[in-house]
């Protein structure tokens, strides 16, 4: 799970595997695979970094390669 901050200041934890789309409008809007949308204070780059860190940690714990490459 990754921790994000909603516009009202509440912190939420989401499963990053449910992220379908990140938009900067200029607020960051996250669309989940469920269709639900969240508006968060973090930038799309910050969300992507947290996702990458989460994926690397999962890979480390599962014994797979640490390197995660996004194109």
C-alpha positions in Angstrom: 0.0 0.0 0.0 1.1 3.6 -0.6 0.2 6.5 1.6 -1.3 9.6 -0.1 -2.9 12.8 1.1 -6.3 13.9 0.0 -7.0 17.6 -0.5 -8.7 17.9 2.8 -5.5 16.7 4.5 -6.7 13.2 5.4 -4.2 10.5 4.6 -5.3 7.3 2.8 -3.5 4.1 1.9 -4.3 2.7 -1.6 -3.3 -0.4 -3.4 -1.1 1.0 -6.2 -1.9 -2.0 -8.4 -5.4 -0.4 -8.7 -4.1 2.8 -10.3 -5.2 3.0 -13.9 -4.5 6.7 -14.6 -2.7 9.7 -13.1 -3.7 13.2 -14.3 -2.4 16.6 -13.5 -5.2 19.2 -14.0 -3.3 20.9 -12.0 -4.5 18.8 -9.1 -3.5 15.2 -9.2 -6.4 13.0 -10.0 -6.0 9.3 -9.6 -8.4 7.0 -11.4 -8.6 3.5 -10.0 -9.5 0.4 -12.0 -12.8 0.4 -10.1 -13.7 3.7 -11.7 -13.3 5.6 -8.4 -11.4 8.9 -8.6 -9.2 10.5 -5.9 -7.7 13.9 -5.8 -4.5 14.1 -3.9 -1.9 16.7 -2.9 1.0 14.7 -4.2 2.2 15.4 -7.8 1.9 12.6 -10.4 5.7 12.2 -10.2 5.5 11.7 -6.4 2.8 9.1 -6.8 4.8 7.3 -9.5 7.9 7.4 -7.3 5.9 5.8 -4.4 4.5 3.2 -6.8 8.0 2.4 -8.0 9.3 2.1 -4.4 6.4 -0.1 -3.5 7.1 -2.4 -6.5 10.8 -2.6 -5.7 10.0 -3.5 -2.1 7.6 -6.3 -3.2 10.2 -7.6 -5.6 12.8 -7.6 -2.9 10.6 -9.5 -0.5 9.6 -12.0 -3.1 13.3 -12.6 -4.1 13.0 -11.1 -7.5 15.2 -8.5 -9.1 15.1 -5.1 -7.4 15.3 -3.1 -10.6 12.0 -1.8 -11.9 12.1 -0.1 -15.3 9.3 2.1 -16.6 9.2 3.2 -20.2 
